């Protein structure tokens, strides 16, 4: 390519590049928001299953362990016992799904859950 062709090509390339970068960022944000909501739902399922009665207390203590074993086999290590405990805590800390902010990532919510003072967390 000649210098003139490169100079003419540069704005075109930049437009294509910017469009693809923007699309990637938008897709990442959409996936992140969907996964954050899915983690909240899993936390809700766990809490609801655990709270079905006192006679099920022993079952409830093994619930996360059993669930983790199966989920790790199918979905990988991101669904181990520790993360399932985080999902449960996520639901308990933020019990209203509509209050979740799509701008926040799972990492943000994990940091917020560490703040014990509810007013400070808000």
Number of C-alpha atoms within 10 A of each C-alpha: 7 7 8 8 9 11 11 11 12 11 11 11 12 11 11 11 12 12 11 12 12 11 12 12 11 12 12 12 16 14 12 17 18 13 14 23 19 13 20 25 17 17 23 20 15 21 17 12 14 19 13 11 10 10 9 12 13 10 13 19 11 12 15 19 15 14 15 23 15 13 16 14 11 10 11 12 14 12 21 20 19 14 16 21 16 18 26 22 19 23 21 15 17 14 14 10 13 9 8 15 12 15 10 13 14 17 10 10 18 14 10 16 18 10 12 10 9 10 7 8 13 7
